[in-house]
Amino acid sequence: MLKLTRHLFAWEPSAEAMDFYERGLFNHILASQDPETGMMLYFCSLKPGHVKVYSAPEHSFWCCTGTGVENHAKYADTIYYHADDALYVNLFIASELTWDARQVTVRQETQFPDSDTTHLTLRCAQTTRFALKLRYPAWATGASVQINGVNEPFNVEPGSYISLDREWHDGDLIDFRLPMRLHAEPLPGAADHIALLYGPIVLAGALGTENMPNVYLEDPNTRNAAVNWHPAPPVPPLQGSAQSVLEELHPVAGQPLTYQLSGVGLPHAVQILPFYKLHHQRYTIYWQLT
């Protein structure tokens, strides 16, 4: 799907396409690799209470593992695109681009999504004019742009590109702030099931290790049986509306994008964190509302 999105964007650049790409990259690709072992998922279950089941170096190198290896080369390949007279900044990932045709280097410094700001520094062999197009995501409201410390006005809405068409000089600095907020999205076709997000980042509930299978067994048959024969404990529904659930999410100090959810019918508080950070325990992404 990300490869298809790249083709569509090359034919007709759109912020909508890159909004989709960003969600797939952070919420699925990044979430599919175990940071401790480097192993990857065979598939990514959305069953409430399920676990991530990883490949093994020799005995569980599934066909999809080859694709999984390729997936993690995608982080750099769509951050920037260019036309003859425009440079698109599509993704907010710390990186450095050399645009040979213009003799321009762009260095992007950011801690996104832990931070809502990215900083772009331009190095130019000589003064040059082009349009620097910053993706203004649909999930962001109230974005702001500064060039060399001076506010830059723009009149476009979220879900588009902010075009900064001007003469660029060596050392120019662009500060781009994209406020993020907590929100809920319904499961398509099932409005009584919601997912929690912060900006574009999907948040999952950490459900612990009760009745947890060993997902690292070298023998794939034994491991798959272990997963299948360790059914997930039921995930309790949440009482109230999506808005009332959002109001019960409380930030955890010192842990970016991490919250505690309590009340709303839960027997105990549940930690809510980005799905890409959740490993080695049961989880749920979709919650049923009652």
N, C-alpha and C positions, 0 to 999 in steps of 0.2 A: 504493500500500500504506500509506503514512503517512496519507493522507486517510481511508482505511478504518479505520485504527487509532484515529484521533481520534474517529470516530463510535462505535466499539465502547467506547472509554474513556468517552465521554459517557453512554452507556447504563449501563455497569457499570464503574466505576473499578477498575483492577487494575495492580499493579506489573509483571506479566508483559507487559501490552500496552505499557507505557512502556519496558521493557527492549528490546523489539523496535523501538520507535520510535527509541530512542537509537542502536541499532546501524545502522539504516538511515540516520539523519541524519548520523552521523559517518563511517561507512565507505563510504557510497554517494553521498549528496548532496554532502557536503563534498569528497569525492574526485573529483567529476565536473567541477570547474572549474579551469582553468589560472590560477594566481595571477598569472602574468606578463601575460597578455593578456585575461583575463576570459572567454575562449571556453570552450565546454562540450563534453562528450562526446556523440557520437551514441548509442553504447551502451558499456557497460563490460565489456570482455573479461576473462574469467578463464582464458584459455588461457595456460599457462606460457610466458613469454618474449615475450608480446605487448606492445603499446605503447598508450598513450592517444592516440586520434585526435580532434583538436579541430575544432570548427566554425570558420568564418571569417566576418568581419562581413558580407560581401556575397555571396560565391560558394558558401558551404557553410552557408547558414542553413536547416538541415533542419527538417522538421516537429517533430522532437523537441527542437530548440533552443528553441522557444517554451515547451515544458514545462520545459526546462532553466533558462530565465530565471526562471520561477515558482518553481522548486525552492529558490532561494536566498533567498526570502522566508519560508521555513519555520523559520528558526532561532529566531524569537521566538514563534511562535504556539502552542506547546504546553508552554512552560516551566512555566506555572502554569494550574491550573483551580480553580474554587471552587464550593462548594455554599453554601447559606444560612449554615451554621455551620462550614464547613471550607475551608481553603485548601491545595491540593495543590501541592507542589514536585516537579515531575516530572523536570526536566532541570537539569543543573549548568552553567549558562551565565551569564556576567556580564550582569546585566540589572537593570531597576528596574520594579516593578509598582505601579500605583495602583489600589487596590480601593475604588472610590467608595462602595459601599454601607456599608462599614465605616469609611470615612475612615482607611484604613491604607495606608501606602506600605511596600513591601518592596524593599530593595536587596540584590542578591546579588552578592558579589565573589568571584571564583574564577579560577584559571588551569587548570581542568580541561580536558583530561585530563593536562596536564603536572604538575598538582598533584592530590593526592587529598583536598583539603579545600575546603569552600565556607563562606563567612561570610554570614549573613543578618542585616541590621539592620532593625528595625521602627520606623516612625514612626507614631504613633497620635495622632489629635486628642484622644482621651480613652481611658481604660482600657476595653478591650473583650475579651470572651471568645470564642474560637473554637478549633478544632482545627487546628494547623499540622501537615500530614501530609507527612513527608519520605520520598521513595522510597528504600527500602533495596534496592538492586539485587541480583539473584541472583548477580552476579559478585563481590560484595563479601563479605568475612568480617571480623568483628571491628570493625564500625563503632562510633563513639563520638559522643556528642552532649554539648555543653556549652551551658548557658544562663547568660549573664552570668558566664562563667568557672567555673561549678559543673557537675560531671558530672550528667547527667540519665539515670537508669536506664530501660531499656525491656526488654521480654521478647518481642520478635518476631524471626522468623528472616529471613534474606535472601530476597528475592522478595516483599516485603510493604511496607507503609507504617508508619513510626514516627509515632504520633499524639501530638502534644504539645498536650493540651487544658487550657487554663489562661487566666487573666487576663493579657492582654498590655499592657505599658506602653510609653510613648514611650522609644525608645533601647534596647530589649531587643536583645541580640546572641546569635545562635545560631551556634555553630561545629560543623560536621558533617564528620566525617572518614570516608572510605570507602577503606580500604586496597585497593590493586589488586595483582594478581600475574600473572606470566607463566603461560600455560597453552596447551594444544593442543586443537583440536577436529577430529574426523574429518569428511571429506566425506560427507554422507549417501549411504549405499549403497556407499561405498568406504572401508572402515576403514583401508586402507593409504595413504590420502592425508590429510594433515593441514594445517590452517591454524594459524598462531601468533597469539596474541592477548595483549594486556596489558589486563586488565580487559575492557571492551567494545570495545577498539580493535583492529582487524585490522592485523596487521603484514605487510608485503610484503618480499620480497627484491629488492634493487636489482641488476639484472643487466647494467648498462652499456649501451653504445650500439653494440655489434658489429652490423654489417650493418643499421644503423638507417635506416629511411626518413625522408624529410622529411615530417613530419606537419603542416606549416604551408603547404603549397602551396595557392595560391588556387584553382586549377582542381580541383574535387572529383574528376573522373575521373582526372586525373593522380595526385592524392594517393592515392585508393583503390587504384589500380593499384600505386603505390609500396609501399603497406602490404602488399598481397597478394603482391607479387613479392619481398619481402624476408623470407623465412621466418625464424622465430625459431631461434636455435641451441638445441640440446637442453638442457634443464635437468636436471642430474644428480640421481639419486635420493639420498636421505639414508640412511646406514647406521645401523641401530640402532632403538631404540624412540622413541616420542614423548618420554618422560622423558629419555632420553640426549641428544636434540636440545636440549631446554630447558636442560640442564646446560651446554651449549656456547655458550649465548647470554651474551655479556659486554657490559655497558653501555659506551657511548661517552661519555667525560667531556664534560660541557658540552652535550650534545645529548639533551634529554629524549625518552624512549621510543625511543631509537635503540641498536642493539646490533650487535655483530660476531658472526657465526656462522662457526666454523671447525671443522676436523675432520669427523667424521661422513660421510666420503667425498667432501667437496668438494675440488676441485683448488686452490682458494684461498679466502680469507675473503670472506664476502658481508655487506654491510651490510643490516640488517633495520630497517625504520622504518615508521611508520604509513602505510597506503596513501594517506590523504588528503594526506600530505606528499610523495609520490613522483610526480614528473613528469619528462618529457623523457628517459626511458630505459626500457629493457625491465624487466619485473618478473615475479614469480610470487607468487601468494598461497597456492596449494596445492602441497605438496611430497609426492612419493611416498616412502614408506619401504620399505627392503629389509632 
